[in-house]
Amino acid sequence: GHITAETFMAILRDKASGICVDSEGFRTAGSMVAVLPRDPAVPCIHFFTATPDPSRSVFKPFVFVAGLKPAPQVRSPTFRDDPAKQIPRFQSTVDRRHQLYRRHQAALELMETDQEQGQKLLQTLRDLEKQGLEGMNALLE
């Protein structure tokens, strides 16, 4: 039939099938859907959750093209005195969680502690995801 990026996102969010896991000491770490056009002149679009549990995450669109300047929000955290780069190594620790991951953890906590606000937040995330999908469709047309 007609399989879309949304179809794959729904599959990756499906807990009943066992594809999306959030229990038994294991959680789906992140998910990705790639749109690979047949026309080589049209860029590929990749949607990443970059956060655990796709059923409560948003798929964010990324287009990789020459000369792309990454936004600061998607860069990995760096540390001036990184214990991984000092000799002897790892004598101290730093919080390496990405800002996106930290915000996602706060969102999950809200979803678990305040059902009404959590559902509003989840709907906002889905609306943002829909905007990304609409942008992808416009780019591909």
Secondary structure, 3 states (H helix, E strand, C coil): CCCCHHHHHHHHCCCCCCCCCCCCCCCCCCCEEEECCCCCCCCCEEEECCCCCHHHCCCEEEECCCCCCCCHHHCCCCCCCCCCCCCCCCCCCCCCCCHHHHHHHHHHHHHHHCHHHHHHHHHHHHHHHHHHHHHHHHHHC
